[in-house]
Amino acid sequence: MTTDAEILDCRGLKCPLPVLKMEKRLGQLSPGASIVVLATDPMAKVDIPLYCRQNGHDCETGGEDGLLRFSIVKAR
């Protein structure tokens, strides 16, 4: 994933808000664009990759100490 990706900070938000904010921002980006979503809600670990898989976006998941990091590339 690219290192110059935009950061979408969803820390402190409960699902489904991180997914909804991510969906809205992805809708504004060009295909192939990258974003990094930061979240703290444990449900985001399930919801964000599922949304990406269902919509054809690439998603890499990582994080530590309660901070989840999702590197996403919008589908072409």
KATA-V687589 format. One record per helix or strand. SS is the DSSP state (2 for helix, 1 for strand). FROM is the first residue (numbers start at 1). LEN is the number of residues. If there is no record, write none. Layout:
ss/from/len
SS/FROM/LEN
SS/FROM/LEN
This chain:
ss/from/len
1/6/5
2/17/12
1/34/6
2/44/12
1/58/7
1/67/7
